[in-house]
């Protein structure tokens, strides 16, 4: 194994070369699948990296010293002003071919109002949608969604609603 040579060190990611491999080291993140009465909570926001608005589930980086559960509670409060009973579902790498970012997916039930301070650089619209409708819209290319949102939707449809795709 060759040593990593760093080309860039940033606030949330580093870019390195390891032999011929370009590697992005990215802080871990959480995503929260919040559900109520058969609908899922989504946040819509403009994403400069992809040049469009995306429909996502509440998500964000895990801060130093924070557990994934604490980060999930914080992100749900910051982005949707909600809290609830959180259950860890799974974790996954977003794009392991070049990036080490790992996302911890949680399910939130028994939702209640909570106070959280939104990130100052985020303009978020909270929306409630039926998960099958979002899944179909994403398949048809009518809406852009994030990978954690897709993972959450599929979990809900397959494990909770038992809907065959």
Backbone as JSON, one array per atom type, in Angstrom:
{
  "sequence": "XXXXXXXXXXXXXXXXXXXXXXXXXXXXXXXXXXXXXXXXXXXXXXXXXXXXXXXXXXXXXXXXXXXXXXXXXXXXXXXXXXXXXXXXXXXXXXXXXXXXXXXXXXXXXXXXXXXXXXXXXXXXXXXXXXXXXXXXXXXXXXXXXXXXXXXXXXXXXXXXXXXXX",
  "N": [[0.84, -1.18, 0.0], [0.59, 2.17, -0.89], [1.66, 5.33, 0.43], [-0.51, 8.01, 1.32], [-0.75, 11.04, -0.44], [-1.4, 14.29, 0.18], [-3.38, 16.6, -1.54], [-5.13, 18.57, -1.02], [-6.52, 19.99, 1.88], [-9.38, 20.41, 3.62], [-12.28, 21.94, 5.23], [-14.42, 20.07, 5.52], [-13.61, 17.99, 3.97], [-10.88, 16.12, 2.54], [-8.51, 15.87, -0.11], [-6.71, 13.38, -1.65], [-3.93, 11.57, -3.08], [-3.29, 8.19, -3.67], [-1.11, 6.21, -4.78], [-2.29, 5.52, -7.96], [-4.83, 6.23, -7.33], [-7.38, 8.57, -6.76], [-8.51, 10.01, -3.88], [-11.13, 10.92, -1.77], [-11.43, 12.07, 1.4], [-13.95, 12.26, 3.65], [-15.97, 13.77, 6.11], [-18.05, 11.83, 8.35], [-21.64, 11.3, 8.18], [-25.15, 11.81, 8.98], [-28.52, 10.7, 8.34], [-32.03, 11.19, 8.42], [-34.98, 9.45, 8.51], [-37.97, 10.51, 8.78], [-41.21, 9.82, 9.8], [-44.77, 10.02, 9.47], [-48.04, 9.13, 9.72], [-48.05, 7.62, 7.29], [-46.65, 9.22, 5.57], [-43.58, 10.78, 4.54], [-41.04, 12.94, 5.83], [-39.51, 15.45, 4.05], [-36.83, 17.56, 2.92], [-36.4, 20.35, 0.9], [-33.93, 21.81, -1.01], [-31.64, 24.1, -2.57], [-28.81, 22.91, -4.25], [-25.66, 23.8, -4.83], [-23.52, 22.21, -5.81], [-24.63, 20.38, -7.61], [-26.17, 21.99, -9.1], [-28.96, 22.36, -8.91], [-32.22, 22.13, -7.33], [-32.82, 19.82, -4.74], [-34.64, 17.02, -3.41], [-34.59, 15.86, -0.25], [-33.95, 13.82, 2.69], [-33.84, 14.93, 6.11], [-30.5, 15.67, 6.94], [-26.97, 15.59, 7.69], [-23.62, 16.53, 8.7], [-21.68, 14.72, 11.12], [-20.71, 16.15, 14.06], [-17.54, 16.78, 15.67], [-16.95, 14.82, 18.54], [-19.57, 14.13, 18.8], [-22.1, 11.62, 18.84], [-23.44, 9.37, 16.32], [-26.25, 9.17, 16.8], [-26.78, 11.46, 18.38], [-26.12, 13.43, 16.51], [-28.08, 12.91, 14.56], [-30.43, 13.57, 15.96], [-29.95, 16.3, 16.38], [-29.78, 17.27, 13.7], [-32.39, 16.74, 12.73], [-33.87, 18.46, 14.36], [-32.7, 20.95, 13.65], [-33.19, 21.16, 10.84], [-35.89, 20.57, 10.45], [-37.28, 21.36, 12.65], [-38.17, 19.44, 14.47], [-38.5, 16.63, 16.7], [-38.15, 13.31, 18.02], [-38.65, 9.75, 18.54], [-35.82, 8.01, 17.9], [-34.43, 5.49, 15.83], [-31.75, 3.45, 14.98], [-31.06, 2.41, 11.71], [-29.29, 1.56, 9.58], [-25.99, 1.71, 8.12], [-24.01, 3.15, 5.51], [-21.67, 3.41, 2.78], [-21.32, 6.22, 0.71], [-20.11, 6.56, -1.85], [-17.95, 4.44, -2.39], [-15.88, 3.97, -4.2], [-14.19, 6.12, -4.48], [-14.47, 7.72, -2.26], [-14.6, 8.07, 1.29], [-16.85, 8.67, 2.77], [-19.29, 7.96, 5.15], [-22.65, 7.23, 5.83], [-25.02, 7.34, 8.38], [-28.07, 5.96, 8.88], [-31.18, 6.81, 10.24], [-34.39, 6.17, 11.71], [-37.2, 8.08, 12.48], [-39.82, 8.31, 14.71], [-43.06, 8.97, 16.27], [-43.2, 11.81, 16.31], [-42.5, 15.17, 17.4], [-42.74, 18.69, 18.14], [-39.64, 20.47, 18.1], [-36.84, 22.47, 19.01], [-34.44, 23.9, 17.02], [-31.46, 25.34, 15.71], [-31.22, 26.47, 12.55], [-28.7, 25.93, 9.98], [-26.86, 28.77, 8.94], [-26.32, 29.1, 6.21], [-28.15, 27.64, 4.81], [-31.13, 27.31, 3.0], [-34.06, 26.01, 3.53], [-36.92, 24.15, 2.65], [-39.52, 22.54, 4.2], [-41.24, 19.57, 3.49], [-43.95, 17.26, 3.23], [-44.41, 14.05, 1.96], [-45.89, 11.28, 0.19], [-44.15, 8.27, 0.25], [-44.01, 6.42, -1.95], [-44.85, 7.96, -4.09], [-42.77, 9.83, -4.31], [-40.66, 8.11, -4.88], [-41.49, 7.1, -7.39], [-41.54, 9.51, -8.87], [-38.85, 10.17, -8.8], [-37.77, 8.0, -10.21], [-38.85, 8.55, -12.69], [-37.46, 10.77, -13.36], [-38.41, 13.22, -12.61], [-37.89, 14.52, -10.28], [-35.06, 15.37, -8.35], [-33.26, 13.44, -6.1], [-31.48, 12.66, -3.05], [-28.94, 10.15, -2.33], [-29.13, 9.09, 0.36], [-31.84, 9.74, 0.8], [-33.12, 8.11, -1.09], [-32.35, 5.58, -0.1], [-33.69, 5.66, 2.35], [-36.39, 5.88, 1.52], [-36.7, 3.43, 0.13], [-36.26, 1.63, 2.26], [-38.53, 2.27, 3.83], [-40.67, 1.64, 2.08], [-40.25, -1.11, 1.57], [-39.83, -2.37, 4.1], [-41.56, -1.24, 6.02], [-44.06, -0.45, 4.85], [-44.42, -2.63, 3.24], [-44.59, -2.74, 0.43], [-44.47, -4.0, -2.78], [-41.98, -3.37, -5.2]],
  "CA": [[0.0, 0.0, 0.0], [1.37, 3.39, -0.97], [1.26, 6.4, 1.33], [-1.35, 9.06, 0.74], [-0.16, 12.37, -0.62], [-2.54, 15.2, 0.23], [-3.39, 17.73, -2.47], [-5.99, 19.6, -0.44], [-7.12, 19.7, 3.19], [-10.44, 21.38, 3.81], [-13.1, 21.92, 6.44], [-15.2, 18.82, 5.62], [-13.03, 16.92, 3.16], [-9.48, 16.17, 2.09], [-8.27, 15.2, -1.38], [-5.39, 12.76, -1.6], [-3.54, 10.56, -4.06], [-2.67, 6.98, -3.12], [-0.76, 5.57, -6.05], [-3.09, 6.11, -9.03], [-6.2, 6.46, -6.86], [-7.78, 9.84, -6.18], [-9.33, 9.65, -2.73], [-11.74, 11.99, -0.99], [-11.74, 11.75, 2.78], [-15.1, 13.1, 3.96], [-16.52, 13.53, 7.44], [-19.26, 11.01, 8.35], [-22.9, 12.05, 8.21], [-26.38, 11.12, 9.36], [-29.75, 11.04, 7.62], [-33.16, 10.82, 9.26], [-36.23, 9.1, 7.85], [-39.04, 10.87, 9.72], [-42.48, 9.38, 9.23], [-46.01, 10.33, 10.18], [-49.29, 8.8, 9.01], [-47.79, 7.14, 5.94], [-45.9, 10.2, 4.78], [-42.22, 11.02, 5.0], [-40.61, 14.33, 5.86], [-38.42, 15.77, 3.12], [-36.4, 18.95, 2.85], [-36.02, 20.75, -0.45], [-32.97, 22.9, -0.97], [-30.76, 24.23, -3.74], [-27.47, 22.35, -4.04], [-24.76, 24.33, -5.85], [-22.66, 21.18, -6.41], [-25.33, 19.74, -8.73], [-26.82, 23.05, -9.86], [-30.41, 22.27, -8.91], [-32.83, 21.83, -6.03], [-33.01, 18.39, -4.5], [-35.54, 16.6, -2.35], [-33.75, 15.02, 0.6], [-34.4, 13.69, 4.06], [-32.91, 15.69, 6.95], [-29.18, 15.03, 6.97], [-25.87, 16.5, 7.92], [-22.37, 15.97, 9.19], [-21.51, 14.44, 12.54], [-19.7, 17.05, 14.63], [-16.55, 16.14, 16.54], [-17.44, 14.56, 19.88], [-20.98, 13.77, 18.72], [-22.41, 10.28, 18.35], [-24.39, 9.46, 15.21], [-27.6, 9.43, 17.32], [-26.86, 12.88, 18.75], [-26.13, 14.21, 15.26], [-29.39, 12.73, 13.92], [-31.39, 14.38, 16.72], [-29.66, 17.71, 16.09], [-30.15, 17.6, 12.31], [-33.86, 16.75, 12.62], [-34.32, 19.7, 14.99], [-32.22, 22.1, 12.86], [-33.75, 21.25, 9.49], [-37.35, 20.42, 10.4], [-37.85, 21.79, 13.92], [-38.87, 18.28, 15.0], [-37.79, 15.62, 17.45], [-38.93, 12.08, 18.08], [-37.94, 8.54, 18.95], [-34.96, 7.62, 16.79], [-33.96, 4.1, 15.77], [-30.71, 3.25, 13.98], [-31.44, 1.44, 10.69], [-28.16, 0.99, 8.85], [-25.01, 2.69, 7.66], [-23.51, 2.78, 4.18], [-20.76, 4.34, 2.12], [-22.02, 6.91, -0.38], [-19.45, 6.25, -3.11], [-16.67, 3.91, -1.9], [-14.84, 3.89, -5.22], [-13.24, 7.22, -4.33], [-14.77, 8.54, -1.1], [-14.84, 7.28, 2.5], [-18.0, 9.18, 3.52], [-20.24, 6.97, 5.64], [-23.89, 7.82, 6.3], [-25.77, 6.56, 9.37], [-29.49, 6.21, 8.62], [-32.06, 6.64, 11.39], [-35.83, 6.3, 11.53], [-37.8, 8.88, 13.55], [-41.27, 8.14, 14.87], [-43.64, 9.73, 17.39], [-42.61, 13.14, 16.13], [-43.01, 16.27, 18.21], [-41.97, 19.91, 17.87], [-38.35, 20.64, 18.77], [-36.18, 23.71, 18.63], [-33.08, 23.76, 16.51], [-30.98, 26.51, 14.99], [-30.79, 26.07, 11.19], [-27.42, 26.44, 9.49], [-27.12, 30.07, 8.31], [-26.18, 29.08, 4.75], [-29.14, 26.73, 4.23], [-32.53, 27.73, 2.83], [-34.72, 24.71, 3.46], [-38.38, 24.06, 2.7], [-39.96, 21.24, 4.71], [-42.38, 19.04, 2.75], [-44.37, 15.9, 3.54], [-44.83, 13.36, 0.74], [-46.03, 9.83, 0.21], [-42.87, 7.75, -0.24], [-44.12, 5.79, -3.26], [-44.95, 9.04, -5.09], [-41.43, 10.38, -4.5], [-39.89, 7.06, -5.56], [-41.89, 7.09, -8.81], [-41.11, 10.76, -9.48], [-37.4, 10.08, -8.99], [-37.52, 7.06, -11.33], [-39.24, 9.21, -13.94], [-36.6, 11.93, -13.58], [-39.17, 14.44, -12.35], [-37.34, 15.14, -9.09], [-33.72, 14.9, -8.0], [-33.19, 13.1, -4.68], [-30.16, 12.23, -2.58], [-28.8, 8.71, -2.08], [-29.77, 8.73, 1.63], [-33.31, 9.79, 0.65], [-33.52, 6.89, -1.79], [-32.21, 4.46, 0.84], [-34.79, 5.76, 3.31], [-37.65, 5.56, 0.83], [-36.74, 1.99, -0.11], [-36.49, 0.98, 3.56], [-39.92, 2.46, 4.22], [-41.57, 0.9, 1.19], [-40.05, -2.56, 1.68], [-39.86, -2.9, 5.46], [-42.67, -0.7, 6.81], [-45.31, -0.53, 4.11], [-44.45, -3.93, 2.52], [-45.05, -2.49, -0.93], [-43.53, -4.53, -3.78], [-41.6, -2.39, -6.2]],
  "C": [[0.89, 1.25, 0.0], [0.82, 4.44, -0.01], [0.38, 7.4, 0.6], [-0.59, 10.38, 0.7], [-1.33, 13.35, -0.74], [-2.36, 16.38, -0.71], [-4.17, 18.89, -1.9], [-6.51, 19.11, 0.9], [-8.13, 20.8, 3.46], [-11.19, 21.2, 5.11], [-13.85, 20.61, 6.61], [-14.63, 17.69, 4.78], [-11.57, 17.19, 2.86], [-9.42, 15.44, 0.76], [-6.85, 14.68, -1.37], [-5.18, 11.86, -2.81], [-2.9, 9.41, -3.31], [-2.34, 6.11, -4.33], [-1.52, 6.28, -7.16], [-4.51, 6.47, -8.6], [-6.36, 7.87, -6.29], [-8.78, 9.53, -5.08], [-9.83, 10.91, -2.04], [-12.03, 11.45, 0.4], [-12.81, 12.75, 3.22], [-15.62, 12.76, 5.35], [-17.78, 12.66, 7.34], [-20.51, 11.86, 8.55], [-24.03, 11.17, 8.72], [-27.5, 11.54, 8.42], [-30.9, 10.47, 8.43], [-34.42, 10.64, 8.43], [-37.34, 9.35, 8.85], [-40.38, 10.54, 9.07], [-43.66, 9.75, 10.13], [-47.18, 10.01, 9.26], [-49.05, 8.43, 7.54], [-47.06, 8.11, 5.03], [-44.53, 10.39, 5.4], [-41.89, 12.5, 4.91], [-39.41, 14.49, 4.93], [-38.05, 17.23, 3.28], [-35.96, 19.22, 1.41], [-35.06, 21.93, -0.32], [-32.13, 22.91, -2.24], [-29.38, 23.71, -3.37], [-26.55, 22.84, -5.14], [-23.91, 23.27, -6.54], [-23.31, 20.5, -7.61], [-26.15, 20.73, -9.53], [-28.33, 22.98, -9.92], [-30.92, 22.07, -7.48], [-33.04, 20.33, -5.93], [-34.02, 18.18, -3.38], [-34.77, 15.57, -1.53], [-34.48, 14.76, 1.91], [-33.42, 14.48, 4.92], [-31.59, 14.95, 7.12], [-28.12, 16.08, 7.25], [-24.68, 15.79, 8.52], [-22.42, 15.72, 10.7], [-20.4, 15.35, 13.05], [-18.74, 16.27, 15.52], [-17.12, 16.01, 17.95], [-18.89, 14.13, 19.94], [-21.11, 12.31, 18.31], [-23.32, 10.42, 17.14], [-25.82, 9.76, 15.69], [-27.76, 10.9, 17.7], [-26.91, 13.77, 17.52], [-27.48, 14.11, 14.57], [-30.45, 13.56, 14.64], [-31.2, 15.86, 16.42], [-30.11, 18.11, 14.69], [-31.67, 17.66, 12.12], [-34.42, 18.03, 13.23], [-33.92, 20.92, 14.17], [-32.99, 22.26, 11.56], [-35.27, 21.23, 9.46], [-38.05, 20.89, 11.66], [-38.69, 20.68, 14.56], [-37.92, 17.41, 15.81], [-38.64, 14.37, 17.45], [-38.09, 10.94, 18.61], [-37.14, 8.05, 17.75], [-34.45, 6.19, 16.96], [-32.91, 4.01, 14.66], [-31.16, 2.15, 13.02], [-30.25, 0.75, 10.06], [-27.15, 2.1, 8.59], [-24.46, 2.2, 6.33], [-22.55, 3.84, 3.68], [-21.48, 4.92, 0.91], [-21.43, 6.54, -1.74], [-18.06, 5.72, -2.82], [-15.57, 3.76, -2.94], [-13.81, 5.0, -5.1], [-13.4, 8.0, -3.03], [-15.09, 7.66, 0.11], [-16.03, 7.77, 3.32], [-18.97, 8.06, 3.87], [-21.45, 7.7, 6.19], [-24.58, 6.84, 7.23], [-27.23, 6.95, 9.22], [-30.32, 5.86, 9.85], [-33.52, 6.79, 10.96], [-36.37, 7.07, 12.73], [-39.32, 8.67, 13.54], [-41.73, 8.93, 16.1], [-43.06, 11.14, 17.43], [-43.3, 14.18, 17.0], [-42.19, 17.52, 17.85], [-40.68, 19.94, 18.68], [-37.72, 21.91, 18.23], [-34.76, 23.41, 18.19], [-32.72, 24.98, 15.7], [-30.5, 26.08, 13.61], [-29.41, 26.63, 10.85], [-27.68, 27.74, 8.73], [-27.04, 30.06, 6.79], [-27.17, 28.14, 4.07], [-30.51, 27.39, 4.16], [-33.31, 26.46, 2.54], [-36.23, 24.88, 3.51], [-38.73, 22.64, 3.14], [-41.22, 20.82, 3.97], [-42.68, 17.62, 3.21], [-44.89, 15.25, 2.26], [-45.05, 11.88, 1.01], [-44.77, 9.24, -0.41], [-42.95, 7.12, -1.63], [-44.19, 6.84, -4.37], [-43.57, 9.64, -5.36], [-40.55, 9.38, -5.24], [-40.21, 7.06, -7.06], [-41.45, 8.36, -9.53], [-39.6, 10.74, -9.73], [-37.07, 9.13, -10.14], [-37.83, 7.69, -12.67], [-38.38, 10.43, -14.25], [-37.29, 13.25, -13.31], [-38.66, 15.19, -11.13], [-35.96, 14.55, -8.85], [-33.7, 14.63, -6.5], [-31.77, 12.65, -4.34], [-30.14, 10.72, -2.38], [-29.38, 8.32, -0.72], [-31.3, 8.78, 1.56], [-33.81, 8.53, -0.05], [-33.43, 5.68, -0.87], [-33.35, 4.48, 1.85], [-36.13, 5.4, 2.72], [-37.76, 4.05, 0.62], [-36.93, 1.22, 1.19], [-37.96, 1.07, 3.92], [-40.86, 1.6, 3.38], [-41.46, -0.61, 1.4], [-40.28, -3.1, 3.09], [-41.09, -2.44, 6.25], [-44.0, -0.9, 6.08], [-45.49, -1.84, 3.37], [-45.03, -3.78, 1.12], [-44.04, -3.09, -1.9], [-43.23, -3.46, -4.83], [-41.59, -3.03, -7.57]]
}
